[in-house]
Amino acid sequence: MPMSPACESEAAPLRSQAATRWRELTGTPVLALTLLIVFAASLMLGAYRVPPTHVVEILANLCLPESWRPSGIWSATEQTVVTVIRLPRLLLGALAGAGLGLAGASLQGMMRNPLVGPDLLGVSSGAACGGMLAILMGWPDAGLVASAFAGGFIALVCASLLARASRGGGVLPIVLAGVVVSAFFTALHGLIQYTADAESKLPALVYWLIGSFAAANAHKVAILAPVVAFAGGALILLRWRINLLSLDDFEAEALGQKTRALRWSVLALAALIVAGQVAVSGIVGWAGLIVPHFARMVVGADHRRLLPASALIGAIFLLVVDDVGRMLAPQELPIGILTATIGAPAFAALFWRSQRRATGGE
């Protein structure tokens, strides 16, 4: 028996709510499976073709106990391509994407603003400035990460203080503060490059500043993995507390949450992630801004689901973009250029849409 129009109109919202709830519950497992598929497919892509069966056999030979290892035939070149070149690169890209996704989603939740990110707040520029100083001075890897963290954290604090000093509210003070801080550190980039030796230091600084995973190796993975595991894991543990920051400070403190301490904790953890990423691969811009928006489309705005989804989508995003950079042109395109090409128009669209909503245009 067909449903009456009145019943149909009442059932439509229920179906919509059920569909949304189902998407939120299944979104994270589907994203995890997608990441595994993209990672496996990326191992097979590149200038040197490796058959899928050989890739599986090489990975099995690498991971399984000796008695369980397959007896397939693959060349030494194929094994080198998969284990020495592609595997570290993909691991580094996935870790960087997951970390930037977590940092961006956490900063947006903490500031109650979906249009902020590590790039717009000047964190990436500050971390790059610290990293460039470490490279110029010839510091070891630990000093590089520490210097990048110091630069990123200083930039984040400066942007936050400038935004607070503004009497206005909303998106514009935060964006303008980030632009000012980023411009200042970008000027320092130029000063450091000007003082660097043109033959020994300058080419490495310029190439590193663009952002690329081309020089990925197991050592860089070992640097970034603990940083993302510690800081990203801490942010995920704080995800329900970040939900409280969407409330008014008085309401959040009435629930027993010390908002000031929580905000500084989130700032420090986000800066640490960005510093680690910049230290091993240079500036990879815009991922921390646009990835959380994709995650909200999949799992909603609840940070208990949003942060894990942002980590997964961030890893998928950078893996796919890196694949495009490797396959699009005869000479590899740095991933920092590609993410900026995608992210800048996306941010413009998001900013325009938010301004229209704020002025009642939608």
Stockholm file with secondary structure:
# STOCKHOLM 1.0

chainA/1-362         MPMSPACESEAAPLRSQAATRWRELTGTPVLALTLLIVFAASLMLGAYRVPPTHVVEILANLCLPESWRPSGIWSATEQTVVTVIRLPRLLLGALAGAGLGLAGASLQGMMRNPLVGPDLLGVSSGAACGGMLAILMGWPDAGLVASAFAGGFIALVCASLLARASRGGGVLPIVLAGVVVSAFFTALHGLIQYTADAESKLPALVYWLIGSFAAANAHKVAILAPVVAFAGGALILLRWRINLLSLDDFEAEALGQKTRALRWSVLALAALIVAGQVAVSGIVGWAGLIVPHFARMVVGADHRRLLPASALIGAIFLLVVDDVGRMLAPQELPIGILTATIGAPAFAALFWRSQRRATGGE
#=GR chainA/1-362 SS CCCCHHHHHHHHHHHHHHHHHHHHHHHHHHHHHHHHHHHHHHHHCSSSCCCHHHHHHHHHHHHSCGGGCCCCCCCHHHHHIIIIIIHHHHHHHHHHHHHHHHHHHHHHHHTTCTTCCTTTTTHHHHHHHHHHHHHHHTCCHHHHHHHHHHHHHHHHHHHHHHHHHSSCCSHHHHHHHHHHHHHHHHHHHHHHHHHSCTTTTHHHHHHHHHCCSTTCCHHHHHHHHHHIIIIIHHHHHTHHHHHHTTSCHHHHHHTTCCHHHHHHHHHHHHHHHHHHHHHHHCCCCSHHHHHHHHHHHHHCSCHHHHHHHHHHHHHHHHHHHHHHHHHSSSSCCCHHHHHHHHHHHHHHHHHHHHHHHHTTCC
#=GC SS_cons         CCCCHHHHHHHHHHHHHHHHHHHHHHHHHHHHHHHHHHHHHHHHCSSSCCCHHHHHHHHHHHHSCGGGCCCCCCCHHHHHIIIIIIHHHHHHHHHHHHHHHHHHHHHHHHTTCTTCCTTTTTHHHHHHHHHHHHHHHTCCHHHHHHHHHHHHHHHHHHHHHHHHHSSCCSHHHHHHHHHHHHHHHHHHHHHHHHHSCTTTTHHHHHHHHHCCSTTCCHHHHHHHHHHIIIIIHHHHHTHHHHHHTTSCHHHHHHTTCCHHHHHHHHHHHHHHHHHHHHHHHCCCCSHHHHHHHHHHHHHCSCHHHHHHHHHHHHHHHHHHHHHHHHHSSSSCCCHHHHHHHHHHHHHHHHHHHHHHHHTTCC
//
